[in-house]
Amino acid sequence: MRTNKSKPAAKDVCMLLDAWDVPADARTLLKTIAQKPGGLRTIDRTLKLVHVLAAGKNEPITERLIKGAYERLSSNGEGA
């Protein structure tokens, strides 16, 4: 059953970030993205792309990679 929430609960965002094993220094940016429309879905899709990019470059997850991935996925090109 589909439900719509204006913003995800903070604990839901933290649980998702924990599941993806997101480093502490990148969490603030992702929490900001979570407050935009599509919240948790957007974070999930962004992190999928971030992991691909990080693995391809053999780099850790960074804010720079997150911003780049979010901008690629953002339909209106607004950025984080």
Biopython code that builds the backbone (N, CA, C, O; Angstrom):
import numpy as np
from Bio.PDB.StructureBuilder import StructureBuilder

atoms = [
    (1, "MET", "N", (0.836, -1.167, 0.000)),
    (1, "MET", "CA", (0.000, 0.000, 0.000)),
    (1, "MET", "C", (0.889, 1.240, 0.000)),
    (1, "MET", "O", (1.824, 1.345, 0.794)),
    (2, "ARG", "N", (0.593, 2.158, -0.880)),
    (2, "ARG", "CA", (1.385, 3.369, -1.019)),
    (2, "ARG", "C", (0.916, 4.420, -0.017)),
    (2, "ARG", "O", (-0.282, 4.639, 0.162)),
    (3, "THR", "N", (1.885, 5.066, 0.632)),
    (3, "THR", "CA", (1.578, 6.194, 1.513)),
    (3, "THR", "C", (2.509, 7.341, 1.156)),
    (3, "THR", "O", (3.632, 7.124, 0.700)),
    (4, "ASN", "N", (2.042, 8.543, 1.363)),
    (4, "ASN", "CA", (2.847, 9.734, 1.084)),
    (4, "ASN", "C", (3.077, 10.505, 2.372)),
    (4, "ASN", "O", (2.149, 10.742, 3.146)),
    (5, "LYS", "N", (4.320, 10.890, 2.589)),
    (5, "LYS", "CA", (4.677, 11.728, 3.734)),
    (5, "LYS", "C", (5.405, 12.936, 3.186)),
    (5, "LYS", "O", (6.142, 12.836, 2.205)),
    (6, "SER", "N", (5.199, 14.070, 3.815)),
    (6, "SER", "CA", (5.866, 15.277, 3.325)),
    (6, "SER", "C", (7.371, 15.205, 3.550)),
    (6, "SER", "O", (8.147, 15.639, 2.699)),
    (7, "LYS", "N", (7.786, 14.660, 4.690)),
    (7, "LYS", "CA", (9.211, 14.507, 4.995)),
    (7, "LYS", "C", (9.391, 13.214, 5.778)),
    (7, "LYS", "O", (8.541, 12.862, 6.596)),
    (8, "PRO", "N", (10.481, 12.508, 5.540)),
    (8, "PRO", "CA", (10.711, 11.271, 6.286)),
    (8, "PRO", "C", (11.118, 11.562, 7.728)),
    (8, "PRO", "O", (11.657, 12.625, 8.038)),
    (9, "ALA", "N", (10.849, 10.604, 8.591)),
    (9, "ALA", "CA", (11.267, 10.726, 9.986)),
    (9, "ALA", "C", (12.789, 10.640, 10.060)),
    (9, "ALA", "O", (13.418, 9.918, 9.286)),
    (10, "ALA", "N", (13.367, 11.373, 10.987)),
    (10, "ALA", "CA", (14.827, 11.399, 11.142)),
    (10, "ALA", "C", (15.378, 10.000, 11.389)),
    (10, "ALA", "O", (16.441, 9.654, 10.872)),
    (11, "LYS", "N", (14.662, 9.186, 12.180)),
    (11, "LYS", "CA", (15.153, 7.835, 12.468)),
    (11, "LYS", "C", (15.148, 6.970, 11.208)),
    (11, "LYS", "O", (16.011, 6.106, 11.051)),
    (12, "ASP", "N", (14.190, 7.193, 10.314)),
    (12, "ASP", "CA", (14.158, 6.440, 9.059)),
    (12, "ASP", "C", (15.356, 6.795, 8.183)),
    (12, "ASP", "O", (15.960, 5.921, 7.559)),
    (13, "VAL", "N", (15.691, 8.065, 8.141)),
    (13, "VAL", "CA", (16.851, 8.511, 7.366)),
    (13, "VAL", "C", (18.124, 7.903, 7.950)),
    (13, "VAL", "O", (18.965, 7.399, 7.206)),
    (14, "CYS", "N", (18.271, 7.945, 9.255)),
    (14, "CYS", "CA", (19.463, 7.394, 9.904)),
    (14, "CYS", "C", (19.576, 5.889, 9.679)),
    (14, "CYS", "O", (20.673, 5.372, 9.464)),
    (15, "MET", "N", (18.448, 5.188, 9.729)),
    (15, "MET", "CA", (18.474, 3.743, 9.488)),
    (15, "MET", "C", (18.937, 3.432, 8.066)),
    (15, "MET", "O", (19.701, 2.491, 7.854)),
    (16, "LEU", "N", (18.480, 4.215, 7.098)),
    (16, "LEU", "CA", (18.886, 4.017, 5.710)),
    (16, "LEU", "C", (20.380, 4.304, 5.538)),
    (16, "LEU", "O", (21.084, 3.562, 4.854)),
    (17, "LEU", "N", (20.853, 5.374, 6.157)),
    (17, "LEU", "CA", (22.277, 5.717, 6.067)),
    (17, "LEU", "C", (23.140, 4.657, 6.753)),
    (17, "LEU", "O", (24.236, 4.347, 6.285)),
    (18, "ASP", "N", (22.649, 4.106, 7.855)),
    (18, "ASP", "CA", (23.371, 3.024, 8.527)),
    (18, "ASP", "C", (23.429, 1.783, 7.639)),
    (18, "ASP", "O", (24.468, 1.130, 7.547)),
    (19, "ALA", "N", (22.324, 1.464, 6.993)),
    (19, "ALA", "CA", (22.270, 0.284, 6.123)),
    (19, "ALA", "C", (23.258, 0.407, 4.960)),
    (19, "ALA", "O", (23.854, -0.584, 4.536)),
    (20, "TRP", "N", (23.424, 1.622, 4.453)),
    (20, "TRP", "CA", (24.367, 1.857, 3.349)),
    (20, "TRP", "C", (25.787, 2.096, 3.859)),
    (20, "TRP", "O", (26.708, 2.274, 3.062)),
    (21, "ASP", "N", (25.971, 2.103, 5.179)),
    (21, "ASP", "CA", (27.281, 2.315, 5.793)),
    (21, "ASP", "C", (27.921, 3.625, 5.330)),
    (21, "ASP", "O", (29.083, 3.662, 4.926)),
    (22, "VAL", "N", (27.129, 4.694, 5.401)),
    (22, "VAL", "CA", (27.577, 6.018, 4.966)),
    (22, "VAL", "C", (28.476, 6.626, 6.043)),
    (22, "VAL", "O", (28.105, 6.632, 7.217)),
    (23, "PRO", "N", (29.652, 7.137, 5.664)),
    (23, "PRO", "CA", (30.548, 7.755, 6.640)),
    (23, "PRO", "C", (29.927, 8.997, 7.277)),
    (23, "PRO", "O", (29.086, 9.668, 6.679)),
    (24, "ALA", "N", (30.358, 9.282, 8.490)),
    (24, "ALA", "CA", (29.788, 10.391, 9.258)),
    (24, "ALA", "C", (29.892, 11.730, 8.541)),
    (24, "ALA", "O", (28.969, 12.541, 8.617)),
    (25, "ASP", "N", (31.001, 11.976, 7.846)),
    (25, "ASP", "CA", (31.198, 13.275, 7.206)),
    (25, "ASP", "C", (30.287, 13.493, 5.995)),
    (25, "ASP", "O", (30.181, 14.622, 5.515)),
    (26, "ALA", "N", (29.637, 12.460, 5.495)),
    (26, "ALA", "CA", (28.747, 12.605, 4.339)),
    (26, "ALA", "C", (27.271, 12.598, 4.730)),
    (26, "ALA", "O", (26.410, 12.829, 3.880)),
    (27, "ARG", "N", (26.973, 12.344, 5.968)),
    (27, "ARG", "CA", (25.581, 12.207, 6.402)),
    (27, "ARG", "C", (24.790, 13.511, 6.376)),
    (27, "ARG", "O", (23.602, 13.502, 6.055)),
    (28, "THR", "N", (25.422, 14.617, 6.706)),
    (28, "THR", "CA", (24.713, 15.896, 6.741)),
    (28, "THR", "C", (24.134, 16.242, 5.379)),
    (28, "THR", "O", (22.985, 16.672, 5.283)),
    (29, "LEU", "N", (24.909, 16.061, 4.344)),
    (29, "LEU", "CA", (24.439, 16.336, 2.990)),
    (29, "LEU", "C", (23.265, 15.432, 2.630)),
    (29, "LEU", "O", (22.275, 15.902, 2.069)),
    (30, "LEU", "N", (23.362, 14.158, 2.943)),
    (30, "LEU", "CA", (22.273, 13.230, 2.615)),
    (30, "LEU", "C", (21.016, 13.520, 3.438)),
    (30, "LEU", "O", (19.902, 13.334, 2.948)),
    (31, "LYS", "N", (21.181, 13.966, 4.661)),
    (31, "LYS", "CA", (20.018, 14.334, 5.477)),
    (31, "LYS", "C", (19.319, 15.556, 4.878)),
    (31, "LYS", "O", (18.095, 15.668, 4.952)),
    (32, "THR", "N", (20.087, 16.465, 4.289)),
    (32, "THR", "CA", (19.503, 17.627, 3.610)),
    (32, "THR", "C", (18.730, 17.172, 2.377)),
    (32, "THR", "O", (17.620, 17.643, 2.128)),
    (33, "ILE", "N", (19.309, 16.267, 1.613)),
    (33, "ILE", "CA", (18.639, 15.745, 0.422)),
    (33, "ILE", "C", (17.354, 15.026, 0.813)),
    (33, "ILE", "O", (16.362, 15.092, 0.087)),
    (34, "ALA", "N", (17.361, 14.343, 1.949)),
    (34, "ALA", "CA", (16.181, 13.590, 2.398)),
    (34, "ALA", "C", (14.974, 14.486, 2.651)),
    (34, "ALA", "O", (13.836, 14.023, 2.590)),
    (35, "GLN", "N", (15.211, 15.748, 2.931)),
    (35, "GLN", "CA", (14.103, 16.658, 3.225)),
    (35, "GLN", "C", (13.444, 17.206, 1.962)),
    (35, "GLN", "O", (12.444, 17.918, 2.046)),
    (36, "LYS", "N", (13.986, 16.885, 0.813)),
    (36, "LYS", "CA", (13.409, 17.318, -0.461)),
    (36, "LYS", "C", (12.381, 16.294, -0.920)),
    (36, "LYS", "O", (12.331, 15.191, -0.376)),
    (37, "PRO", "N", (11.569, 16.631, -1.899)),
    (37, "PRO", "CA", (10.567, 15.683, -2.384)),
    (37, "PRO", "C", (11.195, 14.357, -2.819)),
    (37, "PRO", "O", (12.215, 14.335, -3.507)),
    (38, "GLY", "N", (10.573, 13.263, -2.409)),
    (38, "GLY", "CA", (11.067, 11.936, -2.754)),
    (38, "GLY", "C", (12.054, 11.384, -1.752)),
    (38, "GLY", "O", (12.551, 10.270, -1.920)),
    (39, "GLY", "N", (12.348, 12.145, -0.713)),
    (39, "GLY", "CA", (13.254, 11.845, 0.388)),
    (39, "GLY", "C", (14.034, 10.541, 0.379)),
    (39, "GLY", "O", (15.148, 10.486, -0.143)),
    (40, "LEU", "N", (13.460, 9.497, 0.951)),
    (40, "LEU", "CA", (14.172, 8.235, 1.110)),
    (40, "LEU", "C", (14.484, 7.586, -0.232)),
    (40, "LEU", "O", (15.556, 7.005, -0.399)),
    (41, "ARG", "N", (13.580, 7.674, -1.174)),
    (41, "ARG", "CA", (13.817, 7.100, -2.498)),
    (41, "ARG", "C", (14.999, 7.793, -3.174)),
    (41, "ARG", "O", (15.834, 7.141, -3.801)),
    (42, "THR", "N", (15.060, 9.101, -3.042)),
    (42, "THR", "CA", (16.148, 9.867, -3.641)),
    (42, "THR", "C", (17.489, 9.487, -3.021)),
    (42, "THR", "O", (18.483, 9.326, -3.730)),
    (43, "ILE", "N", (17.513, 9.344, -1.699)),
    (43, "ILE", "CA", (18.753, 8.941, -1.026)),
    (43, "ILE", "C", (19.180, 7.558, -1.501)),
    (43, "ILE", "O", (20.355, 7.337, -1.792)),
    (44, "ASP", "N", (18.244, 6.638, -1.580)),
    (44, "ASP", "CA", (18.564, 5.277, -2.007)),
    (44, "ASP", "C", (19.152, 5.265, -3.418)),
    (44, "ASP", "O", (20.172, 4.620, -3.661)),
    (45, "ARG", "N", (18.524, 5.961, -4.325)),
    (45, "ARG", "CA", (19.019, 6.009, -5.709)),
    (45, "ARG", "C", (20.367, 6.716, -5.800)),
    (45, "ARG", "O", (21.244, 6.301, -6.557)),
    (46, "THR", "N", (20.522, 7.778, -5.028)),
    (46, "THR", "CA", (21.790, 8.510, -5.018)),
    (46, "THR", "C", (22.911, 7.615, -4.504)),
    (46, "THR", "O", (23.997, 7.587, -5.082)),
    (47, "LEU", "N", (22.652, 6.881, -3.419)),
    (47, "LEU", "CA", (23.686, 6.021, -2.850)),
    (47, "LEU", "C", (24.033, 4.855, -3.769)),
    (47, "LEU", "O", (25.183, 4.417, -3.798)),
    (48, "LYS", "N", (23.065, 4.350, -4.514)),
    (48, "LYS", "CA", (23.377, 3.295, -5.488)),
    (48, "LYS", "C", (24.384, 3.813, -6.509)),
    (48, "LYS", "O", (25.370, 3.142, -6.816)),
    (49, "LEU", "N", (24.132, 5.008, -7.029)),
    (49, "LEU", "CA", (25.041, 5.588, -8.010)),
    (49, "LEU", "C", (26.388, 5.944, -7.379)),
    (49, "LEU", "O", (27.431, 5.743, -8.000)),
    (50, "VAL", "N", (26.376, 6.464, -6.166)),
    (50, "VAL", "CA", (27.615, 6.816, -5.467)),
    (50, "VAL", "C", (28.504, 5.586, -5.297)),
    (50, "VAL", "O", (29.715, 5.665, -5.500)),
    (51, "HIS", "N", (27.916, 4.462, -4.931)),
    (51, "HIS", "CA", (28.714, 3.252, -4.752)),
    (51, "HIS", "C", (29.330, 2.793, -6.075)),
    (51, "HIS", "O", (30.466, 2.321, -6.092)),
    (52, "VAL", "N", (28.611, 2.923, -7.157)),
    (52, "VAL", "CA", (29.153, 2.563, -8.468)),
    (52, "VAL", "C", (30.317, 3.496, -8.823)),
    (52, "VAL", "O", (31.376, 3.044, -9.258)),
    (53, "LEU", "N", (30.106, 4.796, -8.631)),
    (53, "LEU", "CA", (31.157, 5.770, -8.940)),
    (53, "LEU", "C", (32.393, 5.563, -8.068)),
    (53, "LEU", "O", (33.520, 5.607, -8.561)),
    (54, "ALA", "N", (32.178, 5.335, -6.771)),
    (54, "ALA", "CA", (33.297, 5.145, -5.849)),
    (54, "ALA", "C", (34.075, 3.875, -6.190)),
    (54, "ALA", "O", (35.305, 3.868, -6.155)),
    (55, "ALA", "N", (33.366, 2.818, -6.513)),
    (55, "ALA", "CA", (34.036, 1.560, -6.869)),
    (55, "ALA", "C", (34.818, 1.714, -8.169)),
    (55, "ALA", "O", (35.920, 1.182, -8.304)),
    (56, "GLY", "N", (34.248, 2.438, -9.119)),
    (56, "GLY", "CA", (34.919, 2.644, -10.399)),
    (56, "GLY", "C", (36.193, 3.456, -10.282)),
    (56, "GLY", "O", (37.141, 3.260, -11.043)),
    (57, "LYS", "N", (36.207, 4.365, -9.327)),
    (57, "LYS", "CA", (37.388, 5.214, -9.119)),
    (57, "LYS", "C", (38.290, 4.683, -7.999)),
    (57, "LYS", "O", (39.351, 5.240, -7.719)),
    (58, "ASN", "N", (37.838, 3.587, -7.361)),
    (58, "ASN", "CA", (38.556, 3.009, -6.228)),
    (58, "ASN", "C", (38.774, 4.060, -5.142)),
    (58, "ASN", "O", (39.874, 4.197, -4.606)),
    (59, "GLU", "N", (37.708, 4.800, -4.827)),
    (59, "GLU", "CA", (37.744, 5.869, -3.831)),
    (59, "GLU", "C", (36.701, 5.595, -2.747)),
    (59, "GLU", "O", (35.759, 4.834, -2.966)),
    (60, "PRO", "N", (36.872, 6.215, -1.581)),
    (60, "PRO", "CA", (35.824, 6.125, -0.564)),
    (60, "PRO", "C", (34.652, 7.042, -0.939)),
    (60, "PRO", "O", (34.768, 7.880, -1.833)),
    (61, "ILE", "N", (33.547, 6.870, -0.256)),
    (61, "ILE", "CA", (32.389, 7.738, -0.477)),
    (61, "ILE", "C", (32.709, 9.109, 0.102)),
    (61, "ILE", "O", (33.114, 9.227, 1.258)),
    (62, "THR", "N", (32.522, 10.152, -0.719)),
    (62, "THR", "CA", (32.792, 11.521, -0.287)),
    (62, "THR", "C", (31.603, 12.412, -0.630)),
    (62, "THR", "O", (30.728, 12.036, -1.410)),
    (63, "GLU", "N", (31.592, 13.597, -0.031)),
    (63, "GLU", "CA", (30.538, 14.563, -0.351)),
    (63, "GLU", "C", (30.570, 14.932, -1.832)),
    (63, "GLU", "O", (29.522, 15.132, -2.445)),
    (64, "ARG", "N", (31.750, 15.022, -2.400)),
    (64, "ARG", "CA", (31.882, 15.368, -3.815)),
    (64, "ARG", "C", (31.186, 14.330, -4.694)),
    (64, "ARG", "O", (30.479, 14.687, -5.637)),
    (65, "LEU", "N", (31.382, 13.064, -4.389)),
    (65, "LEU", "CA", (30.715, 12.003, -5.156)),
    (65, "LEU", "C", (29.198, 12.046, -4.958)),
    (65, "LEU", "O", (28.435, 11.829, -5.899)),
    (66, "ILE", "N", (28.778, 12.324, -3.743)),
    (66, "ILE", "CA", (27.341, 12.397, -3.463)),
    (66, "ILE", "C", (26.706, 13.553, -4.233)),
    (66, "ILE", "O", (25.650, 13.389, -4.845)),
    (67, "LYS", "N", (27.345, 14.715, -4.203)),
    (67, "LYS", "CA", (26.817, 15.867, -4.942)),
    (67, "LYS", "C", (26.729, 15.569, -6.434)),
    (67, "LYS", "O", (25.730, 15.887, -7.079)),
    (68, "GLY", "N", (27.773, 14.962, -6.975)),
    (68, "GLY", "CA", (27.775, 14.618, -8.394)),
    (68, "GLY", "C", (26.672, 13.637, -8.750)),
    (68, "GLY", "O", (25.991, 13.804, -9.762)),
    (69, "ALA", "N", (26.493, 12.619, -7.929)),
    (69, "ALA", "CA", (25.458, 11.621, -8.189)),
    (69, "ALA", "C", (24.073, 12.243, -8.074)),
    (69, "ALA", "O", (23.200, 11.976, -8.900)),
    (70, "TYR", "N", (23.869, 13.067, -7.058)),
    (70, "TYR", "CA", (22.563, 13.700, -6.871)),
    (70, "TYR", "C", (22.233, 14.619, -8.040)),
    (70, "TYR", "O", (21.094, 14.642, -8.507)),
    (71, "GLU", "N", (23.209, 15.371, -8.514)),
    (71, "GLU", "CA", (22.972, 16.271, -9.645)),
    (71, "GLU", "C", (22.628, 15.494, -10.909)),
    (71, "GLU", "O", (21.798, 15.934, -11.704)),
    (72, "ARG", "N", (23.262, 14.341, -11.097)),
    (72, "ARG", "CA", (22.937, 13.501, -12.251)),
    (72, "ARG", "C", (21.495, 12.981, -12.187)),
    (72, "ARG", "O", (20.809, 12.884, -13.205)),
    (73, "LEU", "N", (21.061, 12.655, -10.987)),
    (73, "LEU", "CA", (19.727, 12.062, -10.813)),
    (73, "LEU", "C", (18.617, 13.098, -10.666)),
    (73, "LEU", "O", (17.445, 12.788, -10.879)),
    (74, "SER", "N", (18.980, 14.315, -10.307)),
    (74, "SER", "CA", (17.995, 15.346, -10.071)),
    (74, "SER", "C", (17.301, 15.737, -11.370)),
    (74, "SER", "O", (17.959, 16.118, -12.338)),
    (75, "SER", "N", (15.985, 15.642, -11.393)),
    (75, "SER", "CA", (15.239, 15.921, -12.615)),
    (75, "SER", "C", (15.222, 17.395, -12.981)),
    (75, "SER", "O", (15.066, 17.749, -14.150)),
    (76, "ASN", "N", (15.382, 18.255, -11.982)),
    (76, "ASN", "CA", (15.350, 19.684, -12.284)),
    (76, "ASN", "C", (16.732, 20.322, -12.227)),
    (76, "ASN", "O", (16.865, 21.534, -12.395)),
    (77, "GLY", "N", (17.765, 19.509, -11.990)),
    (77, "GLY", "CA", (19.137, 20.014, -12.012)),
    (77, "GLY", "C", (19.465, 21.001, -10.909)),
    (77, "GLY", "O", (20.395, 21.795, -11.052)),
    (78, "GLU", "N", (18.711, 20.969, -9.797)),
    (78, "GLU", "CA", (18.920, 21.957, -8.749)),
    (78, "GLU", "C", (20.119, 21.671, -7.881)),
    (78, "GLU", "O", (20.633, 22.597, -7.253)),
    (79, "GLY", "N", (20.592, 20.455, -7.809)),
    (79, "GLY", "CA", (21.744, 20.118, -6.974)),
    (79, "GLY", "C", (21.385, 20.068, -5.512)),
    (79, "GLY", "O", (20.254, 20.361, -5.126)),
    (80, "ALA", "N", (22.371, 19.688, -4.686)),
    (80, "ALA", "CA", (22.122, 19.497, -3.260)),
    (80, "ALA", "C", (22.218, 20.778, -2.478)),
    (80, "ALA", "O", (22.032, 20.774, -1.261)),
]
sb = StructureBuilder()
sb.init_structure("model")
sb.init_model(0)
sb.init_chain("A")
sb.init_seg("    ")
for serial, (resi, resn, name, xyz) in enumerate(atoms, 1):
    if name == "N":
        sb.init_residue(resn, " ", resi, " ")
    sb.init_atom(name, np.array(xyz, "f"), 0.0, 1.0, " ", f" {name:<3s}", serial, name[0])
structure = sb.get_structure()
